[in-house]
């Protein structure tokens, strides 16, 4: 039996006037590809939107934060601890994080590094502190207190993982055993065609101006762009199963949640002023036994408008996939299919599904034949 190893996700999505992801000057992020300027949305930006959607779907959130001491202290204050003792408990979590010197604390009381852990672990840390309340209260007022919490127990909570961490991974050198290899790779999204950002000049009215005064209360400008984005991600199916300790049912659940989230998610940048809440025009999924393959090179030559950009972009993706299939071969393909707004079939993308839900269902079944739906 040929074993599924990777799941490729290809998306074409038309985004109208928007600025989903800004650079340090407020301009839409960009990339020069094929000698043409494209609008870009960073992988980190879109990945966060996907992660939050997956968390909502599985009902098990994770947090990336430097404020673990403050979060633990807040929970203990709600349980009736004094301010001083609660802050001391938060500091003790950091001091007791590992056998060397704990997690370094900044003057603000935050840890020097971001720690990624299940949200439920914050409550578990508060429970652990409460079990050692007397020892913690004895450290109040001590300038350089020593760790009084059981290091192994603190480390065990801080290195816990849940579904979202098993998907996206975690790197934390300060805590032995905390590292988790991520099984999701997400590419930077970019437009299939050349794009020049547009400047939008705007003013705001001062509603309380005296009757004899005219003019705006504020004026400024912002940059936006529009385009058809190619988005790509892949999921290491073998790695996911390994992270989950062989739990095939959970692997299937996470795969399905990830696919739905990747298809439907949108970054939130400038959305209140643009409402660019579109859905993809096309989604192509492929389950592979060999290696993940991006189709980004389909758009190295920027697509030119033919009564729009979206339709020729879909044709170009299908054409490139077909040519690449002949060049590389299709022996490693265990499943491929697509769903799009086109009525006419697009050769090179496999069987056409009636909906995104049907497409995802077929891909998940091919990716996890060992599990039972």
N, C-alpha and C positions, 0 to 999 in steps of 0.2 A: 504493500500500500504506500502510495506517495504521500508524504506528510506535508500538510500546509505549514509554511514557515512565515510568510509575510502577507499583509493585506495592504494594497495600495489604494489610496483615495485621491481621485482627481475631480476638481470642481471648477466650473466656469460660472462666474457670477457677475451680473451687471449691477454696478453701483452708481447711482446718479450723483448729482452735486453733493459732495461730502468731504470730510476730512477725518477719516476714521483713526488716523495715527500720525501725530505731528512730530516734527523734529524740534530741536532746542529753540528754533526761531518761530515756531508755530506753523511752518509750512508743511504740506503733505510730504511724507517721506518718499524718497525717489531712488531709482537705480538706473544706470545706463546699461542697457542690454541690447546687443545687436546694433550698437551705434545709435540707439534711440533712447531718449529719456522716457522712463515709465514711472507711474505712481506705484508706490510700494506700501504694503502693510507688514510690519515686522512679524516674525513668527511668534515672538514673545507676546505681542499684543493680541493676536487672534487666538493664541494658545490659552491665554488667561480666560477669554470669553468661553472657549470650549471647556476648560476645566471647571468653571463655575456651573455650566450647564450640566456637565456630568455629575457634579456633586449634588445638584438638585434632583437629578434623575435617580441616583442611588441612595439619596438621603443620608450621606455620610461625608461631611465636609472636612477639609484640611485647611490649616492656616500656615502662612509663611510670615513670621514675625520676629522682631527683636524685643518685643514687649512681654515676653513670658513672665518675668517678675511682676510687672504691673498687672497682668491679667490674673495671675494667681492671687495677688494681694487684693484685687477687687472682689474676687470670689470669697475670700476669707472675711473681708469687711461685711459682706452680705450675711455671713454666718455669725456675726457678732464680735469678731476680733477687733482689737483696738488698731488705730492707724499705724502705730509704731510696730506692733507685733506682726501685722499683715505685711508691711514693707520688709521687715526682717525675714519673714517666710519667703517672700518673693526672691530676696537676695540669696537665701539658702538653697533655693532650687538651682540657681546658677553655680553657686559654690560647690554643690554636691553633684554636679553633672558628670564628672569623670574623676578618676583616681589621681590625675596629674595635678591640675590646678583649676578644675571646673571650667565654666564658660566665663570669659572675661567680661566684667561689667563696666560700662561707661559711667561717667559722672551723672548722667541723666537717669541711671538705673536700668537702662536697656542693655541687652547683650551686644557685644561688638559684632556679632554675625547674625544673619537671619537663620532661624531654625524653622524647619518645615515638619509639622507633626499633625496628627488628627486633632480636630477641634475638641473631641471628647477627652483627649489627653490633658487638656488644661484643667478640667474638672478632676481628673485622676491625680494630678499634681497637688491640687488643693486638698484632696482627701488625704494624700500622703503627708502633707504638712500638718493637717489637723491631728493626725495620729501621733505627731511628735511636737505638739504645741508647747509643752512644758520646756523642752530642750531649746526650742526656738525663742521663747520669751526670755530665756536667760542670756541670749545674744543681743538683746535690745540695748543700744547705747554703747556697745563694744565697737571700737574703731576698726579693728581688723579681726572680725569673728572667724572662727574655724568652721568647717563644714560639720553639721550635726545630724544631717539626714543620711540614711543608708544609701551610699553611692550606687550600689547595684540596682536598687529599686528605682531611684531617680533616673538612672541611665536607661533602665528597661522601659520606663514610660516615655522618655524623650525619643527613644528609637522605635517606638511603635509605628506601624504602618497600616494604612487602610487602602481601599480600592484605588483612590485617586493617586496616592503615592506610588502604588505598584504600577500604575500606568505611566506617570510622568517622571518618576524617579526622584532621588534626593542625594545631594552631595553635601556632606558636613564632616570635614576632616577632624574637627574638634571632638567628635564623639565616636569612638571605635564601634563599629557595627552599625552605624547609622546610615551608611551609604546604600542606596538602592539604584540599580541600573534602570534608567528609563527605557521603556519599550516603544515609545511614540516619538517619531521624528516629524517635525512640522517645518515646512519650507516657508520662506518669506513669500507672501502673495505679491504678484505684480501684474500690471495691465498687459494685455496681449498686444497692445498697440502703443504708439507714441502718444504722450500726454504732456501738455503744457499747463501747469496750474494757473488758475484765474484768481485775480484779486477782487474781493468783494468789499466795497466801501459801504459803511453803514453808519447810521446815527441813532441816537436814543433821545426821545423826547422827555423834557423835564415837565412833568404834569403840574408843577406848582409855580410856574413862571408868573410873574406879575403881568397884568393885562397889557402893559405898555412895552413889554419885552418880547422879542422873537428869537428864534434860533434853537439849536439843539443843546441838550445838556451834556452830550458826549458824542464824539465821533472817532472812528477808528477804521481799520481795514483788517481783513482776514483772508487767508488763501484756502481755496477749495479745488477739487478736481473731480472728474467723472471718468468712468471707464469700465471695461470688462476685465475682471481679475481671473488669473489662473491660480488656483490654490491646490496645494499638494501635501499629503501626509502619508506616512506608512506606520503600520503597527507590527511589531515583532511578536508573532503569535507564540512561538516557542519560549521567548523570554518572558512573556506575560504568564504563561502556565508555570514557568519556573518561579517567578516572583510570588505566585499564589500557592506554592507548595503542591502543585498538581491538581488544584481545585478546578475541574473542567467547567462546572456549572457557573462558577463565579467568573471565569475567563470569558465565557459566552455572554454573560450579563454585561460585563465591562466593555467588551467589544461592541455590542449592540448600542450601549449608552454612548460610547465614544463616537460611533458613526453617526448616530442621530444628532449629537451635539455638534460635530464638525460640519454637518450639512446645514444645520439651522442657526448656528451661532453667528453673532455679529459684534464687533467691537463697539464700544459706547461713545467713542470720541466725537464730540460736536453733534451728537444725534439729536439733542433738543432743538438745534437750529437747522437741522437738515432732514431728519426723519428718513434716512436712507435705509429703510428696513425691507430690503428686497430678499427674495429667495434665489437660490442658484437656478441657472437656465439648464444646466446639465451636470449630472454626477456620474462618474465612471468608477466602478470598483473592480479590483482584480485580486484574486487570491493566488499566491505564487508559492512554488516549492523551491525556487532557486534564489532569487534576490529581489529587493525592491527596485523599481524602475520609475523614475520621474519622467514626465512628458513635457518638461519645461522647454526643451529644445524645439518643440513645435512652434514656439513663438519667438525664437531668436531673430527671425525676420519678422518685423512688426506687421501685424495684420492691417490691411487697408480697408477703408470703409466701402461697403457695397449695400447701399440703403441701410446703413448701420454697421456696427462692428460685431455684435453678438453672434449672428448667424454664420458669418465667415470664420469666426473664432471656433465655433463648434465643428465646422467642417474641417478646419485646419488641424484641430486636435485629433479627430478621427483619422484623417489622412496620415498624420505622423505616426499614430499608433499602429496603423496597418503596415506602413513601411518598416517601422521598427520591429514589428512582429516577424516580418520576413527576414530581416537582417539578423536578429538575435535568435529567432525561433520561438515557438509557442509550447515547447515541451514542458516548461516549468509552470505553465498556466493551469490551474485547477478550476478556476472559475473566472469569468469576466462578463460584465453586463453594464448596462447604463440605463438611465432614465433622463429624459429631456423634454422640452416643450415642442420639439420637432415631431411632425407626423411622419416624415420621410425617414427611413432607416439610415443610420450612420455606420457605414462599414468600418470595421477595425476595432469596434468597442464591445463586441460580443452581442448577446441577446438584449433586446430592448424590454425593459420592465414598464408596467403601466404607471408605477408611482415610486417615489423614493422609499416608501415603506416596504414595498415588494422587493425592490432592489437590495435593500439592507438585509431583509430576511433571507434572501438567497445567498448573499455573501457570508452572513454569519453561519448559516448551516454548512457551507463549504469550508469555512475557516475552522469550525469546531465539530467535525463529524463524530468525535468521541463523546460529545455531550448530548443530553436529551432535552429538547425544548420544553 
